[in-house]
Amino acid sequence: MNVKSRLASVAAVLGVLAITGTALAMTPAASQVKTKKTSALGTLLVDGKKGKTLYLFEKDKSAKSSCYASCAANWPPFLTTGKPKAGPGVKAALLSTTKRKDGKLQVTYKRHPLYTFLEDKKPGQTAGEGSKAFGAGWYALTPTGVVIDRD
């Protein structure tokens, strides 16, 4: 094999490795739930990646989401690709998932599907707390799974 052929082979292998590495980096890992202490609501659940407050929607029943279309655009479901992970202060036994209509897995806590809020821009921000958007209340949760209702 001449030098040009070897370089072409090496370049091809490196290209495959680069594409594979990019694909793996883009594949979301199992989602983590953590806690965060806030001055407004005390200690509550947040997503482990961005620290965004996690909310429940009172319209959801039997661990099934009722938030789709424009609701889900404003209140993105907290999704995972595997078993969710419990961070410090989070009870792993209360974490689970529910399958959405599109087949994606949404993280649940104490059987409540979890969501973030589009207007929460900073970690631990709670702009969605107490909202009545889309026909029911939206509330943050304590690490024991109790609704934080400051209305």
N, C-alpha and C positions, 0 to 999 in steps of 0.2 A: 504494500500500500504506500503510495507516495505521500509527500507532505501535504499537498492540497487535499487529497482524499481524507487524510487523518484530521486535518483542521475542519473539514466539512462535517465529518462524523462527530467530532467533539462539539462543534457548534450546534448540531442537531440535538445531541444529548442535553446540552446546556439549555437549549430552547424548551425541550420537553420538561426538564426539571423546573425551569422558571414558570412555565404554564401550570404545572402541577402544584408548585408552591403557592402561586397566586390563587388557584382554585381552593386549596386548603385554607388559605388565609381568609378567603371570602366566605367559607362555610361557617355559619354561626355555631358556636359551641353551646352546650347546655346553659341556660340562663341561671343566674345567681340572684337570690334575694338577700338583701342585707337590711340592717336597721340604721336609722339616722335620727339623732336628737335634734328637734327643731324648737325654736323659742315659742312658736305659735301653738303647736299641737302636741308637743312632747315627743316621745320616741315612736317612730312609725316605720313602716316597710318601704324600702326603695329598691330600684333595680341595681344590681351589682356592677353594671358597666358605667352608667352615667349618673347614678345617684338620684334618678327621678322618682318622685313619689308614686307609689302604687295605690290605685283606688279600686273599690268595688262599685258595682252598679246595682242598685236595689231591684231593678227590673229583672235581673238574672235569677233564674230558679233552677234548683237541682243541679248545680254546677255547670249549667249550660248558658252560653253567652246569648244575649238578645241584642247585642250591639254590632250592627253591620252597616255598610254603605257610609252615609254621611256621619253617622254616630262613630264608627270606627276610624273615620278620617280625623275627627276631633279628639277622640279617646282611643288611641291605638292600643290594640290588645297586646299584652305582654306575652310574647311568643318564645318558644324554645324548640330545639331539635331533639332534645333528649330529656332525661329526668332532671328537673330543676335542682339546683344546689342551694343549700342553706348556708348563709354566712353567719358570722358571730351574732348571737342573740335571736336568731330565727329558728323556729322549731321545725326540724326536717320532717317530722311526722305529719305536720299540717300542710306541707307542700305536695302538690300533685299536678296533673294536667287534665284538660278536657279537650276533646276534638271539636274544632270549629267546622262550619259547613263546607269550607274549602279544604278540609283535611289537615290544616295546620294545627299544631298543639299550642294551646294557651295555658299559661301557668295559673294554677289556682292555689289559694291559701284558705284553709278551713272550708273548702268546697266553694269558695267565691272566686270566679274568674277575675283576673287582675288586668288593669289598664293603666297607662300613663295618660297625661293630659297635654295636649298640644301647646297650651299657654304656659306650662311650667318650663321655663328656660334654664333655670339654675338648679343644681343639686339641692334636694330638700324643699324646693318651692312648693307651695300648696294652694295655688290659685284655683284649683278645681274643687276644693273641699266645700261640701254643702251645695254644690250646683244641682239644679233640678233639670238639666238639659236632657232631652230625648225621653221625657216622660217619667223620670224617677230620680232619686238622689244618688249622688256620687260622694263616696267617703273614703278617707284614708283608714288604714288598719294599724292597730298596735301589734307588737310581736306575738301576742296571745291570740290574735285573730278577732279582736273586739273592734267594732266600728268606732271611729272617733267622730262624734257628732257634736259640733260646736254651734249648732243653730240656736 
